[in-house]
Amino acid sequence: NGDVGDVGMNSYNHYAFGAVVGFMYRRLAGIAEAAPGFRRIAVDPIFDPRIGRVGARYDSCLGPIATEIRGGRHGLSRLALELPANSVAEVRLPGRPHDWLEGGRPLGHAAQRLIGSDGSRFVVELASGHYDLRRRRA
């Protein structure tokens, strides 16, 4: 009710808290709605070594969506992901698909589809399930 209603009851702090929490879910944890009801999920975490490990869980109408992000000085190195039934995620990762493993095997062994790449990052589509994406050691 920040700009309408009784002026004596206005508080812009409520919006600020919501904006911070939204940033934490969408950008740090990488959980964002790409289609109504989270049927399509955009997973695009930013990794900052000053923050370190980030994990979040969101209980959507389809079920829980969870991420755990880890990395080091050289960037994102692990993304654990839980996707609810009847959902699809577009996951953006740094590097190239062959730089990543899922469950210890090359990325692409499961029901996954490469959507695109811009040279420094690529997008892979993942169906519902649990994933443990790890960057190969150089």
N, C-alpha and C positions, 0 to 999 in steps of 0.2 A: 504494500500500500504506500510505496515511497513517494508518489507524486499526486495521489488522489486521496480524497477522504479528509478527515479531521487533521488540520495542519499540526496540531499539538501531538498527534500520534505518528507523524511521519518519521521514518528511519531508513536512511539509505544503507545502513550497515547490513541489513538482511540481504540485499542484492549483492553486496560485496562478498559476503560469506559464500553465497551460492555460486558466484563467479569463480572464486578460488577453488571450491570443491569441484566445479565443472571442469576447470583446467586440470586438476589433479587426475580426474577420471579419463578425460578425453586425451590429454597430451602426455602426461607422465605415465599413466597406466595403459594408455592407448585404446581405451574402450569408448567407441562412439557409435551412435545409431546411423546406419547408412540407408535404412528403409524403415517404414513404420513398424513398431512392435519388435524391433531388433531382429527381424527376419533376415536382414543383411546387416552385418557388423563391420565397421571400419576399424581395423587394428593397426594403428600407426603411432607407436610410442616414440617419444623423443628420449634419447639417453644422454644424460649429463653425468660425467664421472664424479662431479662434486656432490651429486645426490646419491649415487650408488644404486643399491637394490630398491626396486619399487614393486609392490604387489597390490592388487585390488580385486574386489569381487562385487559384481552388480547382479542383483536378483531381478532379471527381466521377466516379462510375462511369459516367455518361453522356458525360462529356467535360468540357472546361474551362468554368468559369464565371468571368467576369472583370468587374470594375467599375472605373471611374475616376470620381471625384467631384471637382468643382471648384465654387468659389463665391467670394463676396466678402463685403463688409460686409452686404449685403442678403440673404444666404442662398444656398442651392443654386442654381447657374446652369447646370450641365452634369452629365449622367450618361451616360457611355459604358458600354455593356453588351454582353456576349457570353454567349449562352445556348446550351447544347449541344442537339443533335438530340433529339427526343422529350421535350422539357421545355417547361414553361409557367411564366412568371413573373408574380407579382402585384407590380406596381411601384407604390409609394406616393410621390407627389410633392407638393410644396407648390403652392398656388394652384388654378387650374382648368385643365381640359384645353386650352382655347384659349390659355393662357399659354405653352404649350410647342410646340416644333417637333421633328420627328424627321427627320434627314437634310435639314434646310432646308425641309421641307414641314410643314404643320399636322399635329399629332399626330392620328392616326386614319386616315391614308391607307393604312397597311399593315393586315395582319390583326391588328387590335387590338380589344379590347372594354373599354368603361368598366364597371367593376364597381360603384363607388360613390364617394361624396363626403361629407365632413363639414363642408364650408364652407371650411376652411382647407387641406385636403389632399384628394387624390382617388386612386383606385386604378384602374390600367389593367392589363389582361391582355395579355401579349406572348408570342408563340410563339417557338420557337428561332430564333436568328439574331444578327446584329450590329445594334446600335442606337446612335444618337448623339442623345440627347435634350438640347435646349438651351432654356433659358427665353428667351422673347421679351424684347427690351429694352423698358423702359417708356417 
